[in-house]
Amino acid sequence: MNTTTILLLLVSILIAAGVSFYHYFYKVKSKSKVNLFLAFLRFFSVFGLLLLLINPVISRKTIETIKTPLPIVIDNSSSIKDLKADKSALEVFEQLKNNAALADKFDLQSYQFDADFLPSDTINFKGKQTSIDVVAKNLKNIYKNQHFPTVLISDGNQTSGEDYVFGFNPDNKVYPLVVGDTTTYFDLKVAQLNVNKYAFHKNKFPVEVFLNYSGKKSINASFKITQGNTVLNEQTLAFSPTKKSATINVLLPADRVGLQILKASITSKESEKNTYNNVKNFAVEVIDQKTEVALVSSFPHPDLGAIKRSIESNAQRKVTILKPNEIKSLSDYNILILYQPNGTFKSIFDQNENAKINTWIITGNDTDFNFLNQNQKTFAFKMTGQKEDYLASFDSQFNLFALDNIGFEQFPPIENSFGAITSSGNVNTLLTSTIRNIATNQPLLSFSENRGIRSAFLFGENIWKWRAESYVNNKSFTDFDIFLDKTIQYLASNNARKSLVVNHERFYNSGEGIEITAQYFNKNYELDEKARLTISATNSKTKQVKNYDLLRATNSFQANLDGLSAGNYSFMVKELNSNSSYSSSFEVLDFDIEKQFVNPDWNKLNQLATQTHGKAFLPNQVDTLVKELLADDSYKAIQKTTIKKSPLIDWIWLLVLISLSLATEWFVRKYNGLL
């Protein structure tokens, strides 16, 4: 409050006192207690009004002490219990969380993790996956731009996610507290097995197996791949303290159609502490057909390679890149992709009049649109010679097949000639185009069906940039490849549309998410958002039945059947309003990735500590860890002073009190006959 304001307040007091004195004491014969009370009320009212006119600013100072956060994160996966470290992990967690000295210096916050990162509400060591990488990502988001240490109580055995060593901020120290027996035991392990989900009948499919050995002496081990009682491959391998791993590559015959369950195992004459990790079950679905795709272009373009790689990410597809004059017979192919057609494609369009093969037409800057107007009737083109960049906009009402928005709006623009594109038939549009954020109301990717013949149209070149951008955003081509695979799947089928469409895998690994999606269409083939879908899964051996509701998601309904034990399951999805149903089966393979470990990964956690300038500890070194945290002067509490300034006119209660004072004065004067 400055000097001027103080002087004005003093003047206000004098004025209020003078007005009060003049009204109730100047030339007044009787000076009763009523006069004193009325004089006080008049003084308060006048002074309050003058205060509001002066409107002084009142400052309030508050001091807040902000401590450095100390997240204490415990591994809640089942591998902790399998290593018999659950009790010691919980003990050190409680010991750190309830340490008074740490609480005095740090803001202690406790979390747990398995596949997800959560507050430490219920720690039961039943997590089916371990992702230490998710800890790093969540801590970065929660404590942005803060300098803090982390205590990580874990065995270090990660089963999903990216390499966690380089996931943590190197400027924030991590103190791993390694639980589990670090003694080296003799152990043979099927560390990893790579195999395609699908194989083709009467072909051979590759299997790649990585084997690990832990021990101090040289041994011979027997590796087998079996199917039931049949041995498909058997090898003898030698391991030693200097040769601790082996890679096996074999080709197995796909002799029978259908789901084939196989087992890879490694054994020796030595006894082992953990034999569960000696075996890994896997499955391959053998199919007797393959979708042949002809990708036809009269000139080279980066799009061709991107489309081929994306489509062939599904082993059921094979793409052949051809020039228009290289196609001898369309009957060799199930789908035609015509890239920027021009006059050289005339023979292909003529042959397809009789072959009636489903076609995907992709246009661009080198497309002959007059030729297209003459040889197809789905779209009419009025194009100029000017090039234009088109951005994509996803239509959430698209219902030909279930597809999530994979970030189409953020993809780079694709190029096409500028002009008007109008449809002349029944067309379903997945993507519309925008030019510099202005909607054109014109299609970018559309699908049509006419007399059982299906077609797709993409109006723009450089789709290879979409695949590259998808990889940059997700560190994987998977989302884009699924999008393209569903486009090909639509073209590969001429089946009439069904009211209930269900998508599922033929097999799942135990502990993985089991997700089944479904779509229900009404009589107009519109997605019915009011559908009531349920699923019942029955274990073929125990006959135990589990029922689930399918919940509404984007363009589909979903059910997660997590927690099913290994075995064969038959299931039925039913729409309750119409009684439409779909029945099929799947198998859950007996494989618990959390049981694959014999020891904690001390080396990995120690590497994490070194990377972040921290230090790794064992459970019996908790006191040393606490002392190190308390002695670190880089973590100091910060006093934050907050000064809040508020003008007096904002204080509404002063106006209320002035009103009450004036009203009281009037009633007292009226009562005493002074008015």
TORPA-269555 format. One record per atom (N, C-alpha, C): x, y, z. Coordinates in steps of 0.2 Angstrom, whole numbers, plus 5000, padded with zeros to 4 digits. Example, Ala and Ser with C-alpha at 12.3 -4.5 7.8 and 13.67 -1.06 7.14 Angstrom:
<lovexs>
506649725039;506249785039;506649845039;506449895035;506849955036;506450005039;
</lovexs>
This chain:
<lovexs>
500449945000;500050005000;500450065000;500450114995;500850164994;500650224999;501050274999;500950335004;500350375002;500150384996;499550414994;498950384996;498950314996;498350274998;498250285006;498850285009;498750295017;498550365019;498750415015;498550485016;497750485015;497550455009;496850455008;496450425013;496650365016;496350335021;496250375027;496750415029;496750455035;496250515034;496250535028;495750595026;495050565027;494950505024;494350465024;494050455031;494550445036;494350435043;494150495046;494450555044;494350615047;493650645044;493550635038;492850655035;492350615038;492450545039;491850505041;491750525049;492250535052;492250555059;491850625060;492050675055;491750745055;490950735054;490850695048;490050685047;489750655053;489950605056;489650575061;489550625067;490150665069;490050715074;489550765073;489550795066;489050845065;488350825065;488150765064;487550735064;487250725071;487750695075;487450665081;487750705088;488250745087;488550785093;488550855093;488550885087;488650955086;487950995088;487951035093;487351075095;486751025097;486950965100;486450915102;486450925110;485850935112;485750945120;485850875123;485550825121;485650755125;486050715121;486550685124;487050645121;486950575125;486450535122;486350465125;486750415121;486650355124;487050295121;486750285114;486150305112;485850295106;486250335101;486350395103;486750445099;487450415097;487750385102;488450355101;488350295096;487850255097;487750195092;487650225085;487250275084;487050305078;487650335075;488050365079;488650395076;489150345074;489250295077;489650235075;489450205068;488750195068;488450175061;488650225056;488550285057;488650335052;489350345050;489750335055;490550335053;490750275049;490450215051;490650155047;490350155040;489750185039;489450185032;489850235028;489950295030;490350345026;491050325025;491350295030;492050275029;492050215024;491550175024;491550115020;491450135013;491050185012;490950215005;491550245002;491850285006;492550315004;493050265003;493050215007;493550155005;493450124998;492750124996;492650094990;492850144984;492750204986;492950254981;493750254980;494150254986;494850244985;495050184982;494750124984;494850064981;495550044982;495850034988;496550014990;496649944988;497249924986;497449854984;497749824990;497449764991;497649724997;498049674995;498649664998;499149614996;499149555001;499149494999;499249435004;499849395002;500249385006;500849345005;500749275008;500849225004;500849155006;501549125004;501849085008;502449045007;502348975007;502448935001;502348865000;503048834999;503148775003;503748735002;503648684997;503948674992;503948624987;504448574987;504348514989;504848464989;504948434983;505548404982;505748364976;505348304976;504948284970;504648224970;505048164970;504848104974;505248044974;504747984972;504647974966;504247914964;504547854966;504247804970;504447744972;504047694968;504347654963;503947614958;504047544959;503547504960;503647434961;503347394955;503747334954;503547294948;503047244951;502447244948;501847204950;501747144945;502247124942;502147064937;502247004941;501946954938;502046884941;502746854941;503146884937;503846854938;504146864945;503946924948;504246934955;504046874959;503446854959;503246794963;503546734961;503646724954;503946664952;504646654954;505046714955;505746714958;505746714965;505146704968;505046704976;505346774979;505246824976;505446894978;504846934980;504246914980;503646954981;503746984988;503846944993;503946965000;504447025001;505047004999;505547055000;505447124996;505147114990;504947174986;504447214990;503947184993;503447224996;503747255003;504147215006;504447245012;504847305011;505347305006;505747365004;505247425002;504747404998;504247454996;503947495002;503647455006;503347485012;503947525017;504547495017;505047525021;505247595018;505247605012;505447665008;504847715009;504247685007;503647735007;503447765014;503647725019;503547755026;504147775030;504647795026;505247815029;505147895031;505147915037;505047985039;505548025037;506248015037;506748055034;506648075027;506448015023;506348035016;505748075015;505248065019;504648105018;504748175020;505248185025;505348255027;505748295021;506148255017;506548295012;506148285005;505848235004;505548224997;504748224997;504448234992;503748214991;503648144988;503548104993;503548024991;502848014987;502947984982;502347954978;502447884975;502047844976;502147774975;501747754969;502047704965;501647684959;501847604958;501447574954;501547504952;501547494945;501847444942;501747434935;501847364933;501447344928;501547274924;501547294917;501047284913;500947304906;500747384906;500447404912;500247474913;500547504919;500547574919;500847614925;500247634929;500147624935;499647634939;499847664946;499347694950;499547704957;499547644961;499947644966;500047574970;499447564975;498847554972;498247534976;498247464978;498347414973;498347344975;498947314972;499347294976;499947254974;499847184975;499747144969;499647074970;500147024966;500547054962;501047024958;500746974954;500246994950;499846954945;499846974938;500247024937;500347054930;500547004925;500247004919;500446954914;501046974909;501147044910;501747074906;502147124910;502747134908;503147184911;503447234906;503247294907;503447344903;503747404907;504447394908;504747454912;504847514908;504747504901;504747564897;504147614898;503647584900;503047624901;503147664908;503547644912;503747684918;504047744916;504547734911;504947794909;504547844906;504047824901;503647864898;503147904902;502847874907;502347904912;502747954916;503347934919;503647984923;503848044920;504048034913;504248094909;503548144909;503048114908;502348154907;502148184914;502248144919;501948174925;502448224928;503048214928;503548264931;503948304925;503548334921;503848374915;504348424918;504948434915;505348484917;505548484924;505548434927;505748434934;506348384935;506748404940;507348364942;507248324948;507248254947;507048214953;507348144952;507448104958;507648034957;507047984957;507247924955;506747874955;506947814958;506547784962;506747714965;506347664961;506647614958;506347564954;506447494957;505947464960;505947404963;505747354958;506147314955;506047264950;506547214949;506347154945;506847104943;507247124937;506947174933;507247194927;507147154921;506647104922;506547064916;505947094912;506047124907;505547154903;505247104898;504647104897;504347064892;503947094886;503847164887;503547204881;503847274882;503747304876;503947374876;504647384873;504847444873;505547464870;506047454875;506747454873;507247454878;507247504883;507147484889;507047534895;507647574897;508247544895;508847584898;508947654895;508747664889;508847724886;508147764886;507647734889;506947764889;506947824895;507347814900;507247864906;507747924904;507547984907;507848044906;508548034909;509148044905;509748034908;509948084913;509548144914;509748194919;509448184925;508948124926;508648114932;508848044934;509148044940;509447974943;508947924944;509047864942;508647804944;509047754948;508747734954;509047694958;508647624958;508947574954;508547514954;508747474960;508147444963;508247404969;508047334966;508547294965;508547234962;508247174966;507747144965;507447094969;507447024966;507546974969;507646904967;508346884968;508446814967;509046784968;509546794962;510146834964;510546844958;511046794957;511046734961;511446674960;511346644953;511946634950;511846604943;511746524943;511146504940;510946434940;511046414933;511046344933;511046314926;510446314923;510346344917;509746354914;509746344906;509346314903;509246314896;508646344894;508546384889;507946424888;507846434881;507246424879;506946444872;506846524873;507246564871;507246634872;506646664868;506746654861;506246684857;506146634851;505546634848;505346594842;504946644837;505246644831;504946684826;504646634821;503946644819;503646604814;503046654811;502946644805;502346674802;501646644805;501146684805;500546654807;500246614802;500346624796;500046584790;500646554786;500446494783;500846454778;500346424773;500646414767;500246384762;500346314761;499746284760;499746204759;500246184754;500646134756;501146094752;501746134751;501846194754;502446234755;502846214761;503346244762;503746244768;503746314771;503746314778;503746384781;504346384786;504646444787;505246444791;505046464798;505546434802;505446444810;506146464812;506246514816;506846534818;506746534826;507246504829;507246494836;507946514839;507846554845;508446584848;508446544855;509046514856;509146474862;509646504867;509546504873;510046534878;510246484883;510946494885;511146444891;511446484896;511346464902;511646494908;511946444912;512646444913;512946394917;513746404917;514046354921;514746364921;515146304918;514846254915;515146204912;514946184905;515246144901;515146134894;514546074894;514046084890;513546024890;513346014883;512945964882;512645944875;511845944877;511545984872;510745984873;510445964867;509845934868;509445914862;508845954861;508845984855;508246024853;507845994848;507145994849;506645964845;506046014844;505746004838;505146034836;504645974834;504145974838;503645914838;502945944837;502545894834;501845904833;501545844835;501245844841;500945784844;501545744846;501445674843;502045634845;502545624839;502445674834;502845664828;503445724829;504045694828;504645744828;504745764821;504745834821;504845864814;505545884813;505845904818;506545924818;506945904824;507545884824;507945864830;508645884829;508945914834;509645934833;510045924840;510645914840;511045914846;511545974846;511546014851;511846074851;512346074857;512946104856;513446114862;513446184865;513446184871;513446254875;514046254880;514346304881;514846314886;514846384889;515346394894;515346464897;515546514892;515846494886;515946544881;515546544875;515046494875;514546494870;513846484873;513546544874;512946544878;512346544874;512346544868;511746554864;511846524857;511246504854;511246474847;510646494844;510646494837;510046514833;509946454828;509346434828;509146374824;508646404819;508746384812;508346404807;508146344803;507546324803;507246264800;506646284795;506546234790;506046244786;505546184787;504946194789;504446134791;503946134786;503746074784;503246064779;502546074781;502146114777;501446124778;501046074775;500946014778;500645964774;499845954775;499645984781;498845984782;498546054783;498046064780;497646124780;497346134787;497346194790;497046214796;497546234801;497346244807;497746264813;498146214815;498846224815;499346164817;499646194823;499646154829;499946174835;500646134835;501146164837;501846134837;502146154843;502746124845;503046134851;503846134850;504146184852;504946184852;505146174859;505646124860;505946114867;506646104866;506946114872;507646094873;507846064879;508146014880;508245974886;509045954886;509245934892;509845904893;509845854899;510445824900;510445774906;510445804913;510645874913;510745914919;510045934922;510045934928;509345964932;509346034931;508746064931;508646134930;508246164936;508346224938;507846254943;507146274939;507246294933;506646314929;506546274923;506146234922;506046194916;505446224912;505046274914;504546294910;504746334904;505346364905;505646404899;506046354894;505946294895;506246244890;505846234884;505246254885;504646234880;504346294878;504146304871;503746354869;503346324863;502646334865;502146314860;502046364855;501946344849;501746394844;501246364839;500946404835;500446384830;500546414823;500346384818;500346404811;499646384808;499346434805;498746414801;498946404794;498846344792;498946324785;498346334780;498446374775;497846384771;498046364764;497546354760;497646324753;497446374748;497446434749;497446484744;497846544746;497946584740;498346644741;498046694736;498046754739;497746814735;498346834730;498246834724;498646854719;498446924717;498946974717;498747044716;499247064710;498947094705;499347124699;499347194700;499947224701;500047294702;500347324695;499947354692;500047374685;500247444684;500847464681;501047534680;501447534674;501347594670;501747604664;502447634666;502547654672;503147694674;503347674681;503947684683;504147664690;503947724694;503847704701;503647764706;503747734713;503947774718;504047744724;503447714727;502847734725;502147704727;502147634726;502447614721;502347534719;502747494724;503347514726;503647474731;503347474738;503047534740;502747544746;502147504747;501747504741;501047464741;501247384741;501747364737;501947294737;502147274744;502547314748;502847284754;502247284759;501847334759;501247344763;500747284763;500547264756;500147214755;500447144757;501047134755;501347074757;501547064764;501447114768;501547104776;501047054778;500547044774;500046984776;500246924771;500446874774;500746814770;500246784765;499646804766;499146774762;499046814755;499446864754;499446904748;500146904745;500046904738;500646904734;500546954728;501047004728;500947064723;501547054718;501247064712;501747054706;501647124702;502247164701;502247224698;502347214691;501947244686;501947224679;501847294675;502047294669;501847344664;501247314661;500847364658;500247344655;500247294649;500847294646;500947244640;501247174642;501347174649;501647104652;501147064654;500447084655;499947034657;499646994651;499746934652;499546884647;498846864648;498646844655;497946824656;497746854663;497146884663;496946914670;496746854674;496646794672;496346744676;496946724681;497546744680;498046724685;498046764691;497546814691;497546864697;496846874700;496846884706;496246894710;496046964710;496547014710;496447084711;496847124706;496647174703;497047214699;497147284702;497747314703;497847374705;498147414699;497747464696;497947494690;498247564693;498847574692;499147634694;499247684689;498847744689;498847794685;498747774678;498147744676;498047724670;498047774664;498247744658;498247794652;498047744646;498247764640;498047734634;498347664634;498947654637;499247584637;498847534641;498347554645;497947504649;497347484645;497247504639;496647484635;496447414635;496947374634;496847294633;496647264640;496947294645;496747274652;496047284654;495747344652;495047364653;494647324649;494847304643;494447264638;494347194641;494947164643;494947094645;494547094652;494547144656;494147144662;493447144661;493247164655;492447164654;492247094655;492647044653;492346974653;492646944660;493246964662;493546934668;493146954674;492947014674;492647044680;493047034687;493647054686;494047054692;494047124696;493947114703;493947174707;494547214706;494447284705;495047334703;495047384708;495747404709;495847474713;496247514708;495947574707;496247624702;496547684706;497147694705;497547744709;497747804703;497447864704;497647914700;498247964702;498448004698;498948054700;499048104694;499648134694;499848184689;499948164682;500048094681;500148064675;499548024672;499048034676;498447994674;498048024668;497847984663;497448004657;496748004659;496448064662;495748064664;495248054659;495348074653;494948064647;494847984646;495447954646;495447884645;494947844651;495047874657;494647844662;493947854661;493747914659;493047934658;492747884653;493147864648;492847814643;492847744645;493247724650;493347654652;493047634658;492747684662;492447664668;491847714670;491347694673;490747734674;490547754681;491047734686;490847754693;490947824694;491547854691;491647924692;491747964686;491548024686;491648064680;492148124682;492648134678;493248174679;493248234674;493248294677;493348364674;493948394677;494548374674;495148394677;495548444673;495948484676;496348534673;497048504673;497548544670;498248524669;498648544676;498248574680;498648604686;498648554692;499248544695;499348494700;499148534707;498848484711;498648514718;498848464723;498948484729;499048444735;498448434739;498248374740;497648354744;497748324751;497548354756;497548314763;496948274764;496948224768;496448174769;496048194775;495348184775;494948184780;494548124781;494548094787;494248034788;493548034790;493147994786;492347994787;492247944792;492047964798;491847914804;491247874802;490847894797;490247854796;490347804791;490947794789;491047744784;490947674787;490647624784;490447564787;490547504783;490847504777;490947444773;491347394777;491847414781;492247374785;492547414791;492647384796;492947414802;493647444801;493747504802;494347534802;494447594806;494947604811;495047654815;495447714811;495347774813;495747824810;496447824813;496847814808;497547804810;497947864809;497647924809;497947984809;497948014802;497447994798;497448014791;497548094790;497248134795;497248204794;497948234795;498448194798;499148214800;499548194794;499348154790;499748124784;499948184779;500548174776;500748224771;500248224765;500148284761;499648284756;499948234750;499448214746;499548174740;499348214734;499648204729;499548244723;499148214718;498748264715;498248244709;498148304705;497848294699;497648354695;497048384698;497048454698;496548494701;495948484696;495348484699;494748474695;494148444699;493548434696;492948404699;492948334698;492748294703;492648224703;491948214705;491548184701;490848164703;490648094702;490348064707;490147994707;489447984703;489447934700;488747914696;488447854698;488647824704;488447764706;488347754714;488247694716;488247684724;489047684726;489247744730;489947744732;489947754739;490447724742;490547734750;491247764750;491247824753;491947864754;492247854761;492847834761;493147824767;493547894769;493847924764;494247984765;494048034760;493848094762;493748154758;494348194758;494348244753;494948284752;494848354755;495448384757;495448454759;496048494755;495948554754;496548594751;496648654756;497248654759;497448704763;496848714769;496648654772;496148654777;495448674775;495348684768;494648694766;494348634763;493848614765;493548544763;493248554756;493448514752;493248514745;492548474743;492348434748;491748384748;491848344742;492448324740;492548274735;492948214738;492848154735;493148094738;493948094737;494248064741;494948044740;495147974740;494747934744;494747864744;494047834744;493747804739;493147774739;493047704737;492447674738;492347604736;491647604733;491647554728;490947544725;490847474724;490247454723;490047384721;489447384716;489547354710;489047354705;489047284702;488447254703;488247194701;488847144703;488947144709;489447104712;490147114711;490347164707;491047184705;491247244710;491747234713;491947284718;492547324715;492547394717;493047434715;493247484720;493947504720;494147554725;494547604720;494447674723;494847724719;495147774724;495847784723;496247824727;496447884722;496247944724;496348004719;496948044722;497548014720;498148044722;498748004722;499348024721;499947984721;500348004727;500947974728;501347984734;501047954741;500747894740;500447864746;501047834750;501647824747;502247804751;502347854756;502247914756;502347964761;501947944767;501347924766;500847904771;501147844776;501447794772;501747734775;502347764780;502747804777;503347834780;503147874786;502647914786;502347954791;502147914797;501747854795;501447814800;502047784804;502547764800;503147734804;503447784809;503547844806;503847894811;503447914817;502747904816;502347924822;502247864827;502347804824;502147744828;502747694829;503347714826;503947664826;503747594823;503247594818;503047534815;502547544809;502647504804;502147514798;501547474800;501347444805;500847404806;500147434805;500047504808;499347534807;499247544799;499747564796;499647584789;499547514785;499947464787;499847404783;499147364784;498847374790;498247354792;497647384788;497747454787;497347494783;497347464776;497947454773;497947434766;497747364765;497847324770;497647254770;496847244770;496547294774;495747294774;495547314767;495847354764;495647374757;495647314753;496247284753;496347224749;495847164751;495747164757;495247114759;494547124757;494347184756;493747204754;493647184746;494247204743;494247184735;494347114734;494547074739;494747004738;494046964739;493546994741;492946954743;492346974739;491946934736;491346954732;490746934736;490846904742;490246884746;489746934748;489146914748;488646964750;488746984757;488547054758;488747074765;488247044770;488547024776;488146994781;487947044786;487447034790;487247084795;487747084801;488047024802;488447024808;489146994806;489647044806;490347024804;490747024810;491146974811;491546964817;492246954815;492746984818;493446974817;493846954823;494246894822;494646864827;495146834825;495646814829;496246774827;496046694828;496446654825;496346584826;496646554832;497146594835;497546574841;497846634844;497946624851;498246684855;498646644860;499246684862;499646664867;499346674874;499446634879;499146644885;499446704888;499146754891;499346814894;499346874890;499246854883;499146914878;498346934878;498246994876;497547024875;497246984870;496646954872;496146924867;495646964865;495647004860;495147054858;494747024852;494047024852;493647004847;493247064845;493147084839;492747144837;492247124832;491647154832;491047144828;490747204826;490447194820;489947244817;489347214816;488747254817;488147234816;487747284811;487547264805;487247314801;486447304800;486047354800;485347354799;485147334792;484547334790;484347314783;484647354778;484747424779;485047464774;485847464774;486047414778;486847404778;487147464781;486847494786;487147544790;487347514797;487847544800;488147514806;487547534811;487347484815;486847494820;487147504827;487147564829;487547584835;487147564841;486447544840;486047524846;486047444846;486447414843;486447344843;486647314850;486447264852;486547234859;486947164857;487647164858;488047104856;488347074862;488247014862;488546974868;488946914865;489446894869;489846834867;489946784872;489846724871;489946664876;490546624873;491046614877;491546574875;491546504880;491646454877;491546384880;492246344879;492546324885;493146284885;492946214883;493246194877;493046124874;493146074879;493646074884;493846024888;493446024895;493446084898;493046084904;492346104904;492146124898;491446144896;491246214900;491746244903;491646304907;491446364902;490846394904;490646454899;490746524902;491046564898;491146634901;490746684896;490346724899;489946774895;490246844895;490146884890;490446944890;489946994885;489947054887;489547104882;490147134878;489947144872;490347184867;490147254868;490747294869;490647374871;490747414864;490347464864;490447514858;491047544857;491347534851;492047574850;491947604843;492447634841;492347674834;492247624829;491647634826;491447594820;491447514821;491347494828;491347424829;491147414836;491047354838;490947334845;491547284847;491747294853;492347254855;492247214862;492547154863;492547124869;493347094870;493547104876;494247084878;494147024883;494346964880;494246904884;494846884888;495246934891;495846924894;495746874900;496246834902;496146794908;495946724906;495846704900;495646634898;496246594899;496146534902;496746484903;496846454896;497446414895;497546384889;497046334887;496946324881;496446274879;496146294872;495646244870;495246264864;494546294866;494346344863;493746374864;493246384858;492646364859;492146384854;491746444857;491546484852;491246544855;490646564850;490146604853;489646624849;489446704850;489446744845;489246814846;488546814843;488146854848;487446854846;487146924847;486746944842;486447014843;485746994845;485547024851;485047004855;484347034852;484347084849;483747114846;483447074840;483947054836;483747014830;483946934830;484246914835;484446844836;484946824831;485246874827;485846854822;486446824826;486746784824;487346754827;487846734823;488446724826;489046704822;489446654827;489646594824;490046544828;490646534825;491146524830;491846504827;492246474833;492846474832;493346444838;493946474838;494346474843;495046494843;495446454849;496046454849;496446414854;496946464857;496946454864;497446494868;498046444870;498646464867;499246424868;499446434875;499746374878;500046374885;500746404884;500746474886;501346504886;501346564891;501646564896;501746624901;502446654901;502446704898;503146734897;503446754903;503046764908;503346794915;503646734919;503546674916;503846614919;504546594916;504746634912;505346614908;506046634911;506046664917;506646684920;506846654926;507446644927;507746614933;508046664938;508346714935;508646764939;508446834937;508446884941;508346954939;508946974934;508747024930;509247054926;509647104929;510147084933;510547134936;510947174932;511247144926;511647184922;511247244918;510647224916;510247274913;510047334918;509847314924;509647374929;510247414931;510847374931;511447414933;511647464927;511547444921;511647484915;511147544915;510547534917;510047584918;510347634923;510547614929;510847654934;511447694932;511847664928;512447694925;512247754920;511747734916;511547784911;511247844914;510947844920;510647894923;511047924929;511647904930;512047924935;511847904942;511447854942;511147824949;511647764951;511247724955;511647664957;511147604959;511347544957;510947484959;511047464966;510547434969;510547414976;510147344976;510347304981;509947244983;509547264989;509047214990;508547234996;508847245003;509447205004;509847215010;510247285011;510147325006;510547385005;510047445005;509447435008;508947495008;509247545012;509547535018;509747595022;510347635018;510747595015;511247635011;510947675005;510347655002;510047684997;509747755000;509447745006;509147805010;509647855011;510147835014;510747875016;510947915010;511047885004;511247914998;510747964995;510147954996;509647994994;509648064998;509648045005;509648105010;510248145009;510848115007;511448155007;511548195000;511148184995;511148214989;510948284989;511348334989;511148404990;510848434984;510848394978;510548424972;509748424972;509548384978;508748384978;508648424985;508448484984;508248534989;507548554988;507248564994;506548594994;506548664992;506048694988;506048764986;505448794989;505648854992;505148894995;504848944989;504148934988;503848974983;503449024987;503549094986;503149144989;502649174984;502049174986;501549194981;501149254984;501149314981;500849374983;500249384979;499649384982;499049394979;498749464980;498649504975;498449564976;497649574973;497249604978;496549604976;496249674978;495949704973;495649774975;495049764980;494949814984;494449814989;493749804987;493749834981;493049834978;492749764976;493249724975;493049654974;492749614980;492849654986;492649614992;491849634993;491449594991;490749604991;490449614998;490749585003;490449585010;490549655012;490949695010;491049765013;490349805010;490149795004;489549825002;488949805006;488949735007;488449715011;488349745018;488949755022;489049775028;488849855028;489049885023;488849965022;488049965022;487749925018;487049925017;486649905024;486949855027;486649835034;486749895039;487349935039;487449985043;486950045042;486850065035;486350115034;485650095036;485450035034;484750005036;484650015044;485149985047;485149985055;485050055057;485450105055;485350175057;484750205056;484450185050;483750215048;483250185053;483250115054;482750095059;482750115066;483450125068;483550155075;483250225076;483450265071;483150335071;482450335070;482150295066;481350285066;481050265072;481350215075;481150195082;481150245087;481650285087;481750335092;481450405090;481050405085;480750465083;481250525081;481750505078;482250555076;482250575069;481750545065;481550555058;481050605057;
</lovexs>
